[in-house]
């Protein structure tokens, strides 16, 4: 089941291995049996999330004083990896809740906001979501058009967010809005809006290629009155804080990608051992062996990059570039492994009867969400030039 090697151990303690074992067992016993059904019906697994809340998964990296499990980023990464191995839809919903929905409040919120929201999110009383993308603001997140105008003790918010994971099931959504016209990224602020706030509405549910068991919707603000105390970090710092959130989120996407890649690899190995052609198992054919070897190498490289980025964050060291590299390589490894798994399965791999078809569809978003592969390359290249003493100008790395 677990494709583990000793070389990854320098990043993990015995406690981390225990977290992995617990997450793997839950993934195998509870998550995996429902994965095909969730994909087919496009249903969000509310009951699974209740069970994950009981196990502490929804608050893994947050301190106990805020209702969390008091663990760390690596524990969270291992849980996301194992859950995603069983069902990427559940994995992305978990990642969106912890890293994106709760992270900005914990890292950038004031003490009152942390006390008010983090324990409820960590316990699963409410789920969290993250509202950044808009119809005209994707990779260029500084192009945010949603507005927030201060009116006494409230902000009047108008605008639309799209492709929001957990959007209709979340009890609290952190989102960006422009509080100052003509100020570019410095005019963008971050807020928390609670479910049921007048003027805050859920729009259409997206009909997606993959990750169909996760909740993805539009969110609309129509003269929505958000309390001023729900402003995160002060006016004008929202863009900066959300970019920091994406740095952390990229580690989560790397973990998801690693889980999908492992699932595809394991399915391919099992099928290659069983499927016979020309009188012998296809695992004996060199072309099949080549594909399996390529998959294995990409998985091991992705594992080291993802765990390294998580280790750096846990030790308070800069990790943004390492997170971008982990996300870039792991996401492309997931799509590569899913593609090769379908190829090894041949015609059967194209049928919905087997899960490799789902892995193929699920993997693609890993190269898009939380910054496309192209954005990651820009981030990495800019750091290459910075190290060489060259100051690049132009596009922001949103």
KOLTOR-141493 format. One record per residue: residue in three letters; z, y, x of N, C-alpha, C, CB in turn. Coordinates in steps of 0.05 Angstrom, whole numbers, plus 5000, padded with zeros to 4 digits. Glycine has a CB too. Example, Ala and Ser with C-alpha at 12.3 -4.5 7.8 and 13.67 -1.06 7.14 Angstrom:
! residues 2
ALA515648865264515649105246515649345264518149115226;SER514249555257514349795273515750015258511449885282;
END
This chain:
! residues 398
UNK500049765017500050005000500050255017502450004981;UNK502050275035502350525051500850495077505250585056;UNK498950675082497450685107499050865125494550785103;UNK501050755139502850905156502550825185505750875146;UNK502951015203502850955231505151095245500151045244;UNK505950975268508251085283507651365293508850905306;UNK505151435297504451695309505351925290501551715315;UNK505551875264506352085245509452115245505452025217;UNK510851925256513751925255515152175267514851685268;UNK513952295289515352525300515752755280513652635323;UNK514252755258514552965238516452885216511853035226;UNK517252625215518852525193521452405202517252335177;UNK523552445186526152315192526452075174528452515187;UNK528651935177529251705160529451795131531751565170;UNK530652025127530852125100528152175087532552385100;UNK526252275103523552315093522352045085521852455114;UNK522751845100521651575093522851475067522051375116;UNK525451535063526751455038525551605014529751505040;UNK524951855018523652014997520951894991523352315005;UNK519451825012516851705007517051444992515451655034;UNK518951274999519251024985519851064956521350854999;UNK521651254950522351304922519951414907524651504921;UNK518451594919516151704906513951494902515051944922;UNK513551324922511551114921512150914898511250964947;UNK514650844896515450654875515050784847518450574878;UNK515851034844515351174819512451194813516651454819;UNK510851254833507951284830506751014820506651374855;UNK507550794833506450534826507350434799507250334848;UNK509950484793511150364768510550534743514050334772;UNK510550804747510350974723507751134722512651174724;UNK506851244744504551424743501851264742504551604768;UNK501551074760498950934762498050804736499150734784;UNK499950664722499050524698497750704677501350374686;UNK498350954677497351144656495051314666499551314646;UNK494351294692492451494703489751484690492151434732;UNK488651254685486051234672486051344644485050944672;UNK488251284629488451374602488651684601490951254589;UNK490251804618490452094619487752224625492552174640;UNK486352104643483652204650481752184627482552054674;UNK481851954613479951914591480552104568480151624582;UNK483152134562483852304538484252594545486352194526;UNK484452664570485052934578487753034569482853114566;UNK489752864572492452924562494352984585493552694546;UNK496153174581498153244600500553054597499153534597;UNK501652934619503752734617506552854615503652544641;UNK507252954591509853074588512152884594510153174559;UNK511952634586514052444590514352384620513552184575;UNK512152374635512352324664513752554677509552294675;UNK513252794668514653024680517653034674513353284671;UNK518352934651521152914645522552714664521652824615;UNK521152494670522252304688522352414717520752044688;UNK520252564725520352684751522552884754517552804758;UNK523053024732525253224733527953074737525353384706;UNK528352854724530852694728531152594756530852464708;UNK528952544770529052454797529252684817526552284804;UNK529052924808529253154825526653254838531153104847;UNK524453124830521853204842521053494837519653014832;UNK521853604814520953864806522354084822521353914777;UNK524454014837525854214853526354124881528454294840;UNK524653944891525153814917525754014940522853654925;UNK524254234944524654394968526654624964522154504977;UNK527854654940529554884934532454814939529154984905;UNK534055004948536854954954538454864929538255204966;UNK540554714934542254614912543454844896544354434922;UNK544055074909545255294895543455414874546055514915;UNK540855354876538955444855538055204838536555584868;UNK539454984839538854754822536854564834537754854796;UNK536154604859534154434872535454184884532654584892;UNK533754024897534753784910535753834938532553574911;UNK535254074949536254144975534854004998539154084977;UNK532353924993530853795014528953995028529153555003;UNK526553915035524854095050521854065042525154055080;UNK520154205056517254205051516153925055515854405068;UNK517053795077515953525082516653325060516953425109;UNK518953345049519753175027517953225003522653215019;UNK517453474997515653554976512853454981515553854972;UNK511853475005509153385013508853085008508553455042;UNK510852935016510752645013510752564984513152515027;UNK512252704967512252644939509552704926514452804924;UNK508352934933505753014923503652814932504953294931;UNK503752734957501852534968501952274952502452484997;UNK504352164948504551914934503851934905507451804937;UNK504652144891503952174863500952204861505352424851;UNK499652354878496752404877495252144884495952624897;UNK496351974900495151714906494851554880496751554926;UNK496851584862496751434837495251584815499551384828;UNK495451854815494152014794494052304804495651994767;UNK491652384812491352654823491852874802488552694834;UNK491352804776491953004755494953064754491052894727;UNK496652854756499452894757500353034782500952634754;UNK498952964804499653094830499153394830498052964851;UNK496853474819496253764820498053914800493353814812;UNK498853794779500753924760503453954773501053754734;UNK504353754789506853774803506653994824507553504816;UNK504553994840504154194861504054474850501654144877;UNK502654514827502454774815505154874805500554774792;UNK506854694795509454764786511354844809510754534770;UNK511454684830513354724851512454954870513754464867;UNK510154914882509255104902508255374891506954984918;UNK506655364870505555604859507155734838502755544849;UNK508355574820509755684797512655774804509855494775;UNK513955624823516655684830516855834857518355434832;UNK515055764875515155884902515356184903512855794917;UNK513556334889513656624891516356744882511456744875;UNK517556614862520156714852522256664873520856584825;UNK522256434885524356364904524056534930524256064911;UNK521556564940521156694965521057004963518556594978;UNK520057104941519657394939521357524917516857454933;UNK522557364899524157474878526857574887524557274856;UNK528057754871530757844877532757634868531358124864;UNK535257674875537357474869537557424839539957564880;UNK537357634823537557594794535257424784537657864779;UNK532857474793530557314785530857024793527957434796;UNK531756984818532056704827534156554811532856704857;UNK536356694805538456564789537556504760540956744788;UNK535856684750534956654722532756444719533856924712;UNK531056414738528756244734528755984751526256394741;UNK529555994776529255754794530755514783530155824822;UNK533255534774534655304764533255174740537455374757;UNK532155344722530755234699528155094707530155464679;UNK526855204727524355074737524954814752522855264754;UNK527054824769527754594785528654364768529854664805;UNK529954424746531054214728528954104709533354314713;UNK526654244707524654164688525154264660524453864687;UNK527154444656527554564630525054714622529954764631;UNK523754844641521154974637519354894660521355284634;UNK516754904656514854864678513755134686512554674669;UNK512655144710511555394721508555384725512955454747;UNK507355614726504455644732504055904748502855644705;UNK501655934757500856144776498256274767500656034806;UNK498256524761495856654750494656854769496556794724;UNK492656774784491256944803488356984796491556834831;UNK486956764792484056774788483256914762482856494789;UNK481157074764480057214741477057174740480857524741;UNK475757254718472857224717471357354740471857334691;UNK472457584750471057724772472757734797470458004763;UNK474757564798476557554822477157264829479157714818;UNK475557144846475956874855476756874884473456704850;UNK474856824902475456834930476357114939472956744947;UNK475257314925476057594930478357654911473657794927;UNK480757564917482957604899483757894897485357434909;UNK482958064916483658344914482058494893483158474941;UNK480158354880478558474859479958454832475758354858;UNK482458394831483958364806483558594787486958334812;UNK482858534762482358734742484558754720479658694729;UNK486158544718488458554699490158794707490058294699;UNK490958954687492459194692495359174681491059444680;UNK497159314694499959334685500759624687501859144702;UNK501359754664502060034663504960064656500260184643;UNK506460204672509360234667509860414643510760344692;UNK511460314624512160474601515160434596510460384575;UNK516760604608519660574605520660324619520460574576;UNK521960154603523159914614521259674614525559844599;UNK518659724608516659504606514159584621516059434577;UNK512459384626509759424635507859324612509159284662;UNK505859484606503959404586501559274601502959644568;UNK501259014596499258854612496858784595500558604623;UNK494458824607491958744593490158614614490558994580;UNK488958394606487058254624486957954618487858294652;UNK485457814634485057524631485257384657482257474618;UNK486557154657486656974680485256714672489656914689;UNK483856594691482256354684483056124704479256404686;UNK482455874695482855634710485855604718481155634736;UNK487655654700490455654706491655374701491955864690;UNK492455234722493754974720496555004708493854834748;UNK497154834689499654844674499855084655502054854693;UNK497655224651497755474636498855454608495055584634;UNK498255244593499155224565501855084562497155084548;UNK502654944584505254794582507454944597504854514594;UNK506855154611508855294627510655474610507455464648;UNK513155474618515055654605515155924619517755534604;UNK514255934644514156184660511656184677516756204677;UNK510356404678507856434694508256674712505356464676;UNK507756634738507656864756504756944758508856794785;UNK504257204757501457304757501257574771500457324728;UNK498757634778498157894790496958084770496357864815;UNK497458344774496158554757496058804774497658594731;UNK494058974768493759214783495559434771490759314782;UNK497259544788499059764779498160034789501859704788;UNK496260034807495160294817492160274821496560374844;UNK490660444808487760444810486960554837486460604787;UNK484760444847483560544872485060484897483160834869;UNK487160314896488760254919488159984932491660274912;UNK486059854922485359594932487559394930484559624961;UNK487959234951490059024950492859144948489858854975;UNK493159384958495759514958496559614930495859744977;UNK494659604911495259694884495859454866493059844873;UNK496159224877496658974861499558894863494858744871;UNK500758834839503558754838503758474825505258964822;UNK506058354828506558084817508758094796507157884839;UNK508457934775510357934753510957644744509258104730;UNK513057624728513657374714513457424684516457264722;UNK511857264670511757284641512757014629508857354631;UNK514357034609515356794596513756724571518356834589;UNK513656464566512256364543513556494518512456054541;UNK511856574499512856694475512956994475515456584468;UNK512457114499512457404500510157514483512157504530;UNK510657704465508557814448506257924465509658034430;UNK503757854457501457944471500457754493501858204482;UNK502057554499501357354519500357104505503757284538;UNK497757034508496556824493495056624511494656944473;UNK495056374502493556174516490756164504494955894513;UNK488656164521485956154512484855864512484156324529;UNK482255844517481055584515481955384537477955614516;UNK482055134530482554924549479954844562483854674536;UNK479954824589477454764603476754464602477754854632;UNK474254414599473154134599472154084627470854104577;UNK473753944643473253924672471853664680475853944686;UNK470653674703469453434715471553234723467653514739;UNK473653324736475753154745478453264739475453104775;UNK480553134748483353224743483753274714483953474760;UNK482653104697482553154669485353124655480552974656;UNK487152994669489852964658491653194665491052714668;UNK490653404678492153644683491353854663491753744712;UNK493154044659492654264639491454504652495354334625;UNK489054574644487654804656486554974634485354714675;UNK487455224632486755404610486255694619488955394589;UNK485255854600485256144604487856254593482756264589;UNK488656474605491056624595490156914590493356614616;UNK490957014566490157284558492657464555488557274533;UNK492457704564494457914560493258134543495558024588;UNK494358174520493358374502495658564494492158254476;UNK495858784509498158964506500758814507497959124479;UNK500958644526503358474530505458634544502658214547;UNK507858644532510058804543511858624561511758934520;UNK511458644587513058494606515358664616511258404630;UNK517858564614520158724623519858804652522658564618;UNK520759044658520559154685522158984705521559444686;UNK524358854695525858684713524358434721528558614700;UNK522058384710520458154717518358214739519058044693;UNK518458464749516758534772517858394797516658844775;UNK516158264812517058114836516558284861515557844838;UNK518658354874518458484901517658774901516558334916;UNK517458904879516659184878513659214874517459324904;UNK512859454866510059514861508459514887509659784847;UNK506059404886504159414909504459194929504559664922;UNK506259004925506558784944505658514933509558764954;UNK504658524909503858274896501658114910502958324868;UNK499658264920497458124934498457994959495258324941;UNK500058134974501258024999502857774993502958235013;UNK504557784973506257554967504657314956508357634946;UNK502557374941500857154931499257024953499057254909;UNK498457174973497057064996498956875012495957285015;UNK501556965014503456785026503956535010506156935030;UNK503856564984504156334967501856134971504256414937;UNK499456244974497156064979497355925006494556234978;UNK498556055026498955915051500555665047500356095072;UNK502755685032504355455026502855255008507055535013;UNK501455364988500055194969497855024983498755364949;UNK496755125005494754975019495854715032493455145040;UNK498454725039499654485048499854275026502554535060;UNK500454375002500554194979497854074972501554334955;UNK495754234974493054134969492253934990490954364968;UNK493153985015492653785036494053515030493653895063;UNK496453535019497953285012496553144989500853355004;UNK495653294969494153174947491653034957493353384926;UNK490253174975487753064986488252805001486353265005;UNK490452805016491252565031491752335013493752625049;UNK493152384990493652174971491052064959495352284948;UNK489252234951486652144940485151984961484952384931;UNK485052084986483651945007484751665012483652105033;UNK487351645012488651385016487951194993491751415018;UNK488051294968487451124945484551024947487751284919;UNK482751194955479951114957479550904980478151354963;UNK480850955002480750765024481850495017482250875049;UNK484150485004485450234997483750074977488250284986;UNK482550224958480750084939478249974953479850284917;UNK477250124972474850034987475449785004473750255005;UNK477749785017478449555034478849305016481049615049;UNK480249334994480749104976478048994965482549194953;UNK476249174957473749084946472048944968472149314934;UNK472049064992470448955014471248665021470549135038;UNK473848605018474848345023474048135002477848345026;UNK473748234977473248054954470248024948474648164930;UNK468748244950465948234942464248074962464848524940;UNK462747884952461047714969458147774963461647424964;UNK456647794985453747814984452547655008452748114985;UNK450347535004449047365024450947155035448147545048;UNK452747065017454446835024456946905039452946655039;UNK457647155041460147225056461247495046459647225086;UNK463847555050464947805042463548045055467947815048;UNK463148255040461748485052463348615074461048695030;UNK465948555076467648665097466648575124470548585093;UNK465048365125464048265151461548405160463447965148;UNK460448575143457948725150458648975165456348795124;UNK457149025187457849245204457549515190456049235229;UNK455649545172455449805158457849865141452849805141;UNK458949655129461449695113463749755132462049435097;UNK463949615154466049665173465949945184465849465196;UNK463550045189463150325198464350525178460250375204;UNK463650485153464750665132467750655131463550605105;UNK468950415132471850395131473150525156472650095130;UNK471850485179472950615203472850915201471350515228;UNK470651025191470451315188472551425169467651395178;UNK473051275147475051355128477851355141475051165103;UNK478451145155481051125168481651355187481350855182;UNK479651415203480051635223480551895209477551655241;UNK478951955189479352205174482052225161477152245153;UNK483052005150485651995137487852055158486151725124;UNK487651925181489751955201489752245212489351765224;UNK487452365216487252645225488452825203484352725231;UNK487752775178488852935156491852915155487652855129;UNK492852675158495752635157497252805178496452335161;UNK496252795202497552945224497453245219496252875250;UNK495153345209494953635204496753725181492053695197;UNK496853565160498553635137501453625145497953445113;UNK502353415158505153385165505953605186505753105177;UNK504053665204504653875223505154145209502353905243;UNK503454215190503754475176506454485161501454515157;UNK507154255149509654245134512054265154509853985118;UNK511854135177513954145197514354435207513253955221;UNK512154565212512354845221513755025201509554955227;UNK513054985175514355145155517255085153512955095127;UNK517954825155520854755153522454865177521054445153;UNK521154915199522555015223522255315226521454875248;UNK521355445205521155735206519155855225523855845212;UNK517155695231515055795250512555865234514455575271;UNK510756035246508256105232506655855226506656295250;UNK505555845202504155605194501555655179505955425177;UNK500855905174498555975157495955855168498256275155;UNK495455875194492955765205492955465204492555865234;UNK495255345210495455055209495154955180498154965221;UNK496155105161495855025133492855045125497455205115;UNK491455245135488555265129487055035141487455535139;UNK487754965166486354735179487054475164487254715208;UNK489554445156490254195141488854175115493354195136;UNK488754405100487354405074484354355078487854675060;UNK483154475097480254445102479654155109479354625125;UNK480954045129480253775137481053565116481653705164;UNK483453585105484353385086482653385061487253435078;UNK481853625051480253635027477453505032479953925017;UNK476353565055473753455061473953155067472453595084;UNK476253065077476752785081476952635054479352735097;UNK478152765035478352645008475652604995480152814990;UNK473952804997471352774985469652565000469853044984;UNK469952565027468552365043469452085036468952425073;UNK472052045035473051775029472351685001476151765033;UNK472551864982471751794954468851724953472452024935;UNK467151874967464251814967463751534980462752034983;UNK465051485002464551225015465750994999465851225043;UNK467951044985469050834968467150754946471750914956;UNK465850954933463850904913461550754925462851164900;UNK460650834949458350704962459050404968457650844988;UNK461450354977462150074984462249904958464950074998;UNK463150024937463249884911460449844899465050024891;UNK458550004908455849974897455750054868454749694901;UNK454249904852453949974824456549984809452049774811;UNK458349804816461049804803462550064808462649564813;UNK462050184831463450434837462650664820462950504866;UNK460250634807459250844790460250814761456150844790;UNK461550604756462550544729465450634726462250244723;UNK466150724701468850814696470850584694468950974671;UNK469850344696471650114695473550104719470049854694;UNK472650214742474250214766475050494773472650084790;UNK477350534787478350804792476950964813481250784800;UNK475250844829473950994850472151214838472250814869;UNK471051164815469451374801471151614796468151264775;UNK473651574788475551794782476251934808478051684768;UNK476751784829477451914855475152104863477951694877;UNK472752014859470352174867470352444852467752014861;UNK470952434826470952674810473452854817471052614780;UNK475752724821478152874826478053014853480552694825;UNK476852884873476952984901475553254904475652784919;UNK473453304888471853544893473453804891469553554874;UNK475253824873476754074869478454134894478554054845;UNK479053934910480653984934479254174953481353724948;UNK476554174953475054354970474654624958472354234976;UNK475654664933475254914919477855064914473854864892;UNK479854934903482355064895483955164919484054874880;UNK485355384915487055514935485555604959489355324943;UNK483055694954481355774976479355564983482955855000;UNK476755614979474655424985474655345014471955534977;UNK473155145021472855065049471755295065471054815052;UNK469955445053468755675067470855885074466455795051;UNK472655935054474856125059476656025082476456175033;UNK477255765082478955665103477655705130479555365099;UNK475055665132473655705157473755995166470755615155;UNK473656185147473856465154476656525165473356645129;UNK478656415151481456455160481756355189483456315141;UNK480756115194481055985220479456145241480155695220;UNK477056215234475256365253476456635261472456395241;UNK477656775241478857025247481156995266479857165221;UNK482656775264484756725283483656655311486656505273;UNK481456515311480156455337479456725351477556285333;UNK478356915336477557165348480057335356475857325329;UNK482157315339484657455346485757355372486757415323;UNK485757095376486756985401485057065425486956675399;UNK482557115419480757205441480857505445477857115434;UNK482557635430482857925433480758095418482657995461;UNK479357965399477358105384478258155355474657955383;UNK478258405346479158475319476858465300480558745319;UNK476758275281474658255261475258445238474357975251;UNK473058535226473258705202471858575179472058985208;UNK472358685155470858595131472558435112468558425140;UNK471458205104472458045081475357965085470757805077;UNK476858005063479657905062479657605059481258045039;UNK481757475069481857185068483257085043483257075093;UNK482557185019483757084994482556824986483357284972;
END
